[in-house]
Amino acid sequence: MIKSNWAYPTTVWFGSGRIVDLPKACKTLGIKKPLFVTDSDLVKTEMVANAIQSNNKNFIPTKVYSEVKGNPVSRYVTKGVEVFKSGNHDGVIAFGGGSSLDVGKSIVLQAALNKPLWDFTDGGSFWNENNFSESMAKNKISNPDNLKPFIAVPTTAGTGSETSRAAAIINDETKVKKIVFHPRMLPTLTILDPKLTLGMPAFLTAATGMDAFAHNLEAYCAPGYHPMADGIALEGMWLIKKWLIKAVNEGENLEARGNMLTAS
């Protein structure tokens, strides 16, 4: 009989219109001065303006950092860390697709560690087999107590970044996309609001939906035994099979949008 440790600790607030609870989420996590991370296109939308306004009305001054584009590069994170520290922010809200979420969680991680992101990729100094256990047990840098709260608000249904401990970032120097991983990189709280995905065009709905299906299939086919992951992966694929075509053809269908968010 094999032995394993399992965890699905992400707190998720799900429901149509739940973005109105963003100020409540900040207060629940003790965030008084968040940095709002989003991409350069989404920052121009009404839903971002409404989210910022909601926070400000609740006396939670929120600064926006939107120097993010698809397939994010490391300079977006470096600049974000500078903005985070110079503004004395005490938490991050990442709002958008996988790129914004990945940059947001990387900002939180690097701001706490003061170490290069690449130390936390495959082959990085803290993650090789010889020193991993010792590093985690003894080195505060690899298990930081000062890692700030992170709220993830996805506006696409596909990447799964809102419930993962990893981020995909391109190294500016090598031009290679690397997976940055840390066990404390998990979002503190995720808001899943189907209304935020209503504006996705059909082609993007289809693309992100198939991305979600691939993630579920990969999880199910992974050689490591994890019955909880298997169950979630099967449920995710079933939901996508049932709801993706409807979400593509009926873009305003909140039930379809909600189920796709759940599946991703």
C-alpha positions as a LaTeX table, in Angstrom:
\begin{tabular}{lrrr}
\hline
Residue & $x$ (\AA) & $y$ (\AA) & $z$ (\AA) \\
\hline
Met1 & 0.00 & 0.00 & 0.00 \\
Ile2 & 1.51 & 3.34 & $-1.06$ \\
Lys3 & 1.56 & 6.36 & 1.23 \\
Ser4 & 0.79 & 9.92 & 0.02 \\
Asn5 & $-0.04$ & 13.34 & 1.37 \\
Trp6 & $-2.82$ & 15.27 & $-0.37$ \\
Ala7 & $-3.99$ & 18.86 & $-0.18$ \\
Tyr8 & $-6.56$ & 21.05 & $-1.97$ \\
Pro9 & $-6.37$ & 24.09 & 0.25 \\
Thr10 & $-7.46$ & 26.93 & $-2.06$ \\
Thr11 & $-10.39$ & 28.91 & $-0.69$ \\
Val12 & $-12.84$ & 29.63 & $-3.51$ \\
Trp13 & $-15.75$ & 32.07 & $-3.51$ \\
Phe14 & $-17.94$ & 31.06 & $-6.44$ \\
Gly15 & $-21.06$ & 32.65 & $-7.88$ \\
Ser16 & $-22.48$ & 35.07 & $-10.39$ \\
Gly17 & $-21.68$ & 38.61 & $-9.29$ \\
Arg18 & $-19.23$ & 37.56 & $-6.56$ \\
Ile19 & $-16.76$ & 40.25 & $-7.69$ \\
Val20 & $-18.78$ & 42.62 & $-5.48$ \\
Asp21 & $-17.27$ & 40.73 & $-2.56$ \\
Leu22 & $-13.74$ & 41.83 & $-3.46$ \\
Pro23 & $-13.63$ & 44.42 & $-0.63$ \\
Lys24 & $-14.86$ & 41.75 & 1.77 \\
Ala25 & $-12.13$ & 39.40 & 0.56 \\
Cys26 & $-9.50$ & 42.07 & 1.19 \\
Lys27 & $-10.80$ & 42.71 & 4.68 \\
Thr28 & $-11.00$ & 38.98 & 5.42 \\
Leu29 & $-7.32$ & 38.61 & 4.53 \\
Gly30 & $-6.26$ & 41.82 & 6.24 \\
Ile31 & $-5.30$ & 43.54 & 3.00 \\
Lys32 & $-5.51$ & 47.31 & 3.43 \\
Lys33 & $-3.47$ & 48.51 & 0.47 \\
Pro34 & $-3.54$ & 46.00 & $-2.41$ \\
Leu35 & $-1.71$ & 46.09 & $-5.71$ \\
Phe36 & $-4.16$ & 45.26 & $-8.51$ \\
Val37 & $-2.36$ & 43.32 & $-11.26$ \\
Thr38 & $-3.99$ & 43.01 & $-14.68$ \\
Asp39 & $-3.04$ & 43.18 & $-18.35$ \\
Ser40 & $-2.66$ & 46.17 & $-20.61$ \\
Asp41 & $-5.91$ & 45.48 & $-22.48$ \\
Leu42 & $-8.17$ & 44.43 & $-19.61$ \\
Val43 & $-7.24$ & 47.51 & $-17.60$ \\
Lys44 & $-9.31$ & 49.58 & $-20.05$ \\
Thr45 & $-12.53$ & 47.66 & $-19.34$ \\
Glu46 & $-15.51$ & 48.60 & $-17.23$ \\
Met47 & $-15.23$ & 45.50 & $-15.04$ \\
Val48 & $-11.75$ & 46.51 & $-13.89$ \\
Ala49 & $-12.89$ & 50.07 & $-13.24$ \\
Asn50 & $-15.85$ & 48.76 & $-11.23$ \\
Ala51 & $-13.66$ & 46.47 & $-9.12$ \\
Ile52 & $-11.23$ & 49.28 & $-8.32$ \\
Gln53 & $-14.08$ & 51.66 & $-7.53$ \\
Ser54 & $-15.68$ & 49.10 & $-5.22$ \\
Asn55 & $-12.48$ & 48.78 & $-3.23$ \\
Asn56 & $-11.93$ & 52.52 & $-3.04$ \\
Lys57 & $-15.50$ & 53.09 & $-1.83$ \\
Asn58 & $-14.78$ & 50.66 & 0.98 \\
Phe59 & $-11.67$ & 52.59 & 2.02 \\
Ile60 & $-9.27$ & 50.09 & 0.46 \\
Pro61 & $-7.00$ & 52.27 & $-1.73$ \\
Thr62 & $-6.01$ & 50.14 & $-4.70$ \\
Lys63 & $-3.15$ & 50.85 & $-7.10$ \\
Val64 & $-3.17$ & 49.29 & $-10.56$ \\
Tyr65 & $-0.19$ & 47.63 & $-12.22$ \\
Ser66 & $-1.00$ & 46.69 & $-15.82$ \\
Glu67 & 2.36 & 46.23 & $-17.56$ \\
Val68 & 1.42 & 42.66 & $-18.43$ \\
Lys69 & 0.85 & 40.95 & $-21.77$ \\
Gly70 & 0.26 & 37.37 & $-22.87$ \\
Asn71 & 3.10 & 34.90 & $-22.36$ \\
Pro72 & 4.59 & 37.10 & $-19.62$ \\
Val73 & 8.32 & 37.78 & $-19.42$ \\
Ser74 & 10.35 & 38.21 & $-16.25$ \\
Arg75 & 10.66 & 41.99 & $-16.56$ \\
Tyr76 & 6.91 & 42.27 & $-15.90$ \\
Val77 & 7.51 & 40.58 & $-12.55$ \\
Thr78 & 10.63 & 42.62 & $-11.76$ \\
Lys79 & 8.79 & 45.89 & $-12.41$ \\
Gly80 & 5.78 & 44.65 & $-10.45$ \\
Val81 & 7.95 & 43.86 & $-7.43$ \\
Glu82 & 9.39 & 47.39 & $-7.58$ \\
Val83 & 5.89 & 48.88 & $-7.65$ \\
Phe84 & 4.74 & 46.56 & $-4.86$ \\
Lys85 & 7.61 & 47.47 & $-2.55$ \\
Ser86 & 7.72 & 51.19 & $-3.32$ \\
Gly87 & 3.99 & 51.44 & $-2.64$ \\
Asn88 & 4.21 & 49.53 & 0.65 \\
His89 & 1.46 & 47.20 & $-0.54$ \\
Asp90 & 0.30 & 44.42 & 1.75 \\
Gly91 & $-1.33$ & 42.10 & $-0.77$ \\
Val92 & $-1.95$ & 41.44 & $-4.46$ \\
Ile93 & $-5.17$ & 41.09 & $-6.45$ \\
Ala94 & $-4.52$ & 39.44 & $-9.83$ \\
Phe95 & $-7.39$ & 40.01 & $-12.25$ \\
Gly96 & $-7.51$ & 38.49 & $-15.73$ \\
Gly97 & $-6.26$ & 35.46 & $-17.62$ \\
Gly98 & $-3.42$ & 33.15 & $-16.77$ \\
Ser99 & $-0.75$ & 35.72 & $-17.62$ \\
Ser100 & $-2.02$ & 38.25 & $-15.07$ \\
Leu101 & $-2.47$ & 35.57 & $-12.43$ \\
Asp102 & 1.00 & 34.14 & $-13.04$ \\
Val103 & 2.63 & 37.57 & $-12.83$ \\
Gly104 & 0.61 & 38.42 & $-9.70$ \\
Lys105 & 1.63 & 35.31 & $-7.78$ \\
Ser106 & 5.25 & 35.72 & $-8.95$ \\
Ile107 & 5.28 & 39.28 & $-7.59$ \\
Val108 & 4.08 & 38.03 & $-4.21$ \\
Leu109 & 6.71 & 35.28 & $-4.18$ \\
Gln110 & 9.69 & 37.36 & $-5.27$ \\
Ala111 & 8.78 & 40.29 & $-3.03$ \\
Ala112 & 8.97 & 37.95 & $-0.05$ \\
Leu113 & 12.04 & 35.98 & $-1.12$ \\
Asn114 & 14.32 & 38.61 & $-2.63$ \\
Lys115 & 15.70 & 35.77 & $-4.76$ \\
Pro116 & 15.68 & 35.25 & $-8.54$ \\
Leu117 & 12.60 & 33.45 & $-9.81$ \\
Trp118 & 14.86 & 30.98 & $-11.56$ \\
Asp119 & 15.98 & 29.57 & $-8.21$ \\
Phe120 & 12.48 & 28.09 & $-8.05$ \\
Thr121 & 12.43 & 26.41 & $-11.44$ \\
Asp122 & 13.60 & 22.98 & $-12.48$ \\
Gly123 & 17.26 & 22.80 & $-11.60$ \\
Gly124 & 17.11 & 25.93 & $-9.42$ \\
Ser125 & 19.27 & 26.09 & $-6.33$ \\
Phe126 & 16.44 & 25.48 & $-3.85$ \\
Trp127 & 14.79 & 22.61 & $-5.69$ \\
Asn128 & 17.47 & 20.09 & $-6.49$ \\
Glu129 & 17.10 & 16.73 & $-4.84$ \\
Asn130 & 20.12 & 17.13 & $-2.58$ \\
Asn131 & 19.11 & 20.25 & $-0.68$ \\
Phe132 & 15.31 & 20.47 & $-0.98$ \\
Ser133 & 14.43 & 18.96 & 2.39 \\
Glu134 & 17.13 & 20.84 & 4.28 \\
Ser135 & 16.21 & 24.09 & 2.56 \\
Met136 & 12.52 & 23.77 & 3.42 \\
Ala137 & 13.25 & 22.80 & 7.01 \\
Lys138 & 15.95 & 25.32 & 7.89 \\
Asn139 & 16.00 & 28.17 & 5.42 \\
Lys140 & 13.47 & 30.94 & 5.99 \\
Ile141 & 14.12 & 32.24 & 2.47 \\
Ser142 & 12.53 & 29.15 & 0.95 \\
Asn143 & 9.60 & 29.12 & 3.39 \\
Pro144 & 8.92 & 32.82 & 3.95 \\
Asp145 & 6.70 & 34.00 & 6.78 \\
Asn146 & 6.31 & 37.44 & 5.17 \\
Leu147 & 4.60 & 36.22 & 1.99 \\
Lys148 & 1.62 & 38.53 & 1.51 \\
Pro149 & $-1.98$ & 37.46 & 0.78 \\
Phe150 & $-2.89$ & 36.89 & $-2.84$ \\
Ile151 & $-6.40$ & 37.09 & $-4.34$ \\
Ala152 & $-6.91$ & 35.52 & $-7.79$ \\
Val153 & $-9.81$ & 36.66 & $-9.98$ \\
Pro154 & $-9.78$ & 34.76 & $-13.30$ \\
Thr155 & $-11.64$ & 36.19 & $-16.30$ \\
Thr156 & $-11.03$ & 33.14 & $-18.48$ \\
Ala157 & $-11.83$ & 29.49 & $-17.91$ \\
Gly158 & $-8.81$ & 27.48 & $-18.87$ \\
Thr159 & $-5.44$ & 28.12 & $-17.24$ \\
Gly160 & $-6.17$ & 26.88 & $-13.73$ \\
Ser161 & $-3.61$ & 29.34 & $-12.35$ \\
Glu162 & $-6.13$ & 30.41 & $-9.73$ \\
Thr163 & $-5.70$ & 27.10 & $-7.90$ \\
Ser164 & $-2.07$ & 26.22 & $-8.63$ \\
Arg165 & 1.31 & 26.67 & $-6.96$ \\
Ala166 & 3.10 & 27.49 & $-10.20$ \\
Ala167 & 3.54 & 30.22 & $-12.80$ \\
Ala168 & 4.78 & 30.14 & $-16.39$ \\
Ile169 & 7.25 & 32.98 & $-16.97$ \\
Ile170 & 9.64 & 33.61 & $-19.90$ \\
Asn171 & 13.22 & 34.39 & $-18.93$ \\
Asp172 & 14.09 & 37.71 & $-20.60$ \\
Glu173 & 17.70 & 36.69 & $-21.12$ \\
Thr174 & 17.36 & 33.12 & $-22.38$ \\
Lys175 & 13.91 & 33.56 & $-24.00$ \\
Val176 & 12.92 & 30.22 & $-22.48$ \\
Lys177 & 9.58 & 29.75 & $-20.72$ \\
Lys178 & 10.09 & 28.24 & $-17.28$ \\
Ile179 & 7.72 & 26.92 & $-14.62$ \\
Val180 & 8.25 & 28.75 & $-11.34$ \\
Phe181 & 7.05 & 26.64 & $-8.43$ \\
His182 & 6.79 & 27.12 & $-4.68$ \\
Pro183 & 4.48 & 25.39 & $-2.18$ \\
Arg184 & 3.50 & 28.78 & $-0.75$ \\
Met185 & 2.68 & 30.23 & $-4.18$ \\
Leu186 & $-0.94$ & 29.12 & $-3.96$ \\
Pro187 & $-3.55$ & 31.91 & $-4.07$ \\
Thr188 & $-4.88$ & 32.69 & $-0.61$ \\
Leu189 & $-8.38$ & 33.19 & $-1.97$ \\
Thr190 & $-9.96$ & 32.86 & $-5.42$ \\
Ile191 & $-13.11$ & 34.59 & $-6.65$ \\
Leu192 & $-14.85$ & 32.72 & $-9.48$ \\
Asp193 & $-17.47$ & 34.97 & $-11.03$ \\
Pro194 & $-19.02$ & 33.70 & $-14.30$ \\
Lys195 & $-20.12$ & 37.23 & $-15.19$ \\
Leu196 & $-16.49$ & 38.22 & $-15.67$ \\
Thr197 & $-16.13$ & 35.69 & $-18.48$ \\
Leu198 & $-19.19$ & 36.81 & $-20.49$ \\
Gly199 & $-17.13$ & 39.06 & $-22.73$ \\
Met200 & $-14.85$ & 36.33 & $-23.99$ \\
Pro201 & $-15.23$ & 35.84 & $-27.76$ \\
Ala202 & $-16.19$ & 32.40 & $-29.03$ \\
Phe203 & $-12.69$ & 31.54 & $-30.31$ \\
Leu204 & $-11.10$ & 32.38 & $-26.95$ \\
Thr205 & $-13.81$ & 30.50 & $-25.06$ \\
Ala206 & $-13.06$ & 27.45 & $-27.20$ \\
Ala207 & $-9.29$ & 27.77 & $-26.87$ \\
Thr208 & $-9.27$ & 28.21 & $-23.09$ \\
Gly209 & $-11.84$ & 25.45 & $-22.72$ \\
Met210 & $-9.65$ & 22.99 & $-24.61$ \\
Asp211 & $-6.71$ & 24.14 & $-22.50$ \\
Ala212 & $-8.72$ & 23.23 & $-19.41$ \\
Phe213 & $-9.58$ & 19.85 & $-20.91$ \\
Ala214 & $-5.88$ & 19.19 & $-21.60$ \\
His215 & $-4.97$ & 20.06 & $-18.01$ \\
Asn216 & $-7.59$ & 17.67 & $-16.66$ \\
Leu217 & $-6.50$ & 14.92 & $-19.03$ \\
Glu218 & $-2.84$ & 15.39 & $-18.07$ \\
Ala219 & $-3.74$ & 15.18 & $-14.38$ \\
Tyr220 & $-5.71$ & 11.99 & $-14.94$ \\
Cys221 & $-2.93$ & 10.37 & $-16.99$ \\
Ala222 & $-0.10$ & 11.33 & $-14.62$ \\
Pro223 & 1.71 & 8.21 & $-13.35$ \\
Gly224 & 1.60 & 9.34 & $-9.71$ \\
Tyr225 & $-1.38$ & 7.97 & $-7.77$ \\
His226 & $-3.70$ & 10.65 & $-6.40$ \\
Pro227 & $-7.35$ & 9.57 & $-6.08$ \\
Met228 & $-8.59$ & 13.08 & $-5.31$ \\
Ala229 & $-6.86$ & 14.47 & $-8.40$ \\
Asp230 & $-8.25$ & 11.62 & $-10.51$ \\
Gly231 & $-11.78$ & 12.35 & $-9.34$ \\
Ile232 & $-11.46$ & 16.08 & $-9.97$ \\
Ala233 & $-9.91$ & 15.47 & $-13.40$ \\
Leu234 & $-12.74$ & 13.15 & $-14.44$ \\
Glu235 & $-15.36$ & 15.61 & $-13.21$ \\
Gly236 & $-13.59$ & 18.45 & $-15.03$ \\
Met237 & $-13.52$ & 16.59 & $-18.34$ \\
Trp238 & $-17.18$ & 15.65 & $-17.95$ \\
Leu239 & $-18.15$ & 19.27 & $-17.27$ \\
Ile240 & $-16.18$ & 20.51 & $-20.28$ \\
Lys241 & $-17.76$ & 17.89 & $-22.53$ \\
Lys242 & $-21.20$ & 18.98 & $-21.35$ \\
Trp243 & $-20.78$ & 22.76 & $-21.28$ \\
Leu244 & $-17.99$ & 23.95 & $-23.59$ \\
Ile245 & $-19.94$ & 23.89 & $-26.84$ \\
Lys246 & $-22.84$ & 25.67 & $-25.15$ \\
Ala247 & $-20.47$ & 28.32 & $-23.75$ \\
Val248 & $-19.00$ & 28.85 & $-27.22$ \\
Asn249 & $-22.38$ & 29.07 & $-28.97$ \\
Glu250 & $-24.24$ & 30.88 & $-26.18$ \\
Gly251 & $-21.72$ & 33.34 & $-24.83$ \\
Glu252 & $-24.18$ & 34.95 & $-22.40$ \\
Asn253 & $-25.20$ & 31.63 & $-20.81$ \\
Leu254 & $-24.15$ & 32.07 & $-17.18$ \\
Glu255 & $-24.73$ & 28.43 & $-16.30$ \\
Ala256 & $-22.37$ & 27.30 & $-19.03$ \\
Arg257 & $-19.82$ & 29.96 & $-18.09$ \\
Gly258 & $-20.00$ & 28.97 & $-14.43$ \\
Asn259 & $-19.51$ & 25.29 & $-15.12$ \\
Met260 & $-16.54$ & 26.02 & $-17.35$ \\
Leu261 & $-14.94$ & 28.06 & $-14.57$ \\
Thr262 & $-15.48$ & 25.17 & $-12.18$ \\
Ala263 & $-13.99$ & 22.69 & $-14.65$ \\
Ser264 & $-10.85$ & 24.71 & $-15.24$ \\
\hline
\end{tabular}
